[in-house]
């Protein structure tokens, strides 16, 4: 029986009694249908899960590499932390305490007098409390010659405590000498009570009202 004769009068509803070639073709078609149906119903979902898992794997690899770099650099970071702590400590030593502020104001005044300057104004302002330190502005007006004014500014910069001269202007006074107007700012560290007050002020308010 040739190939064409095998497909003549085939009862596709009773393929079990059909010749070998139609029966084989029917099995192949059935297998294709099963594979395609399995792809859409099962394997396609697995493919999406695999893609998602691969993306998660890439993310975890990146996190691992980042943490590995941090671990490798940890000794250097600890060393830098110690250096920063030492630097902060050295800066704190340049800030007077509340009890030392009067002595610092005297040093500023003596720096001007020692250069032969005349103080026409020396008025401390209100203390501004920051997060870690307090700032005291002082309105200053001194008169003298140009050389002495420059020497006074240099002396202020060399004080053991931090003092800055801000908004400086130099004009000619009615007497013919030079007048320098500036705001000198001194800084001090906060004492324990002030630090506690700062933390209390920044603490979030308790939720809900007080129980009656």
Phi, psi and omega in degrees: 000126179280177186296319182294321181296331181292335182266358178282135177055035178282131175267098184292343177281339178237059186295341181296332180261008181280164176299171188296316185293311175300322180296319179295318178298319179296321179293321179296315178298319179296320179295319178299316179298317180296317181296314181297316179296320179295324178299310183288326185270337187225301187293328179297321176295321178294325179296318178296319178296322179295316178299317179296318180294322178296321176296319178294323178297316178299320179296316180293324178297317180297316179298320179297316180297318180297316181292327178294319178297318179297320180295320179295322183273359185302314179301319180293321179295321177296320178297317179295323179298318178297318180296318178297319178299319178294321180294317179297319179298321179293325177292320180298328179293338179273357177258125179286161172276176180299322182289337182269356184297319180300318180295324179292319177298322177295321179297320179296315180297317182292331178297321178287316181295324180294339178263008178076021179274154177254125178274117174263343178207132174210088189234104175296140179262199181280141179286129176258117182269121177261192184292319184238355183208170177241145183240130179241112176274144180230119176283124185232137171223118180233152178235149180168192179272169187299317182299315182292325177296319178295320179294323178297314179298322179293319179297320179298318181295336183262005176297151181293336177258154183286122174222131178241149176253123187236155176051049185279132174226143180237126179228172177269128181278165178302336181276356180097348177275176179268143177241131178247122174253131181204164172248111177274131179244126175247156184229148175219156178276156182280143175279178184301318181295321180292321178297317179297320179295321178296316180294322180294321181293329182268351180293139179295144180293143179297142180285141178080160179275172179290145178289137178268000000 
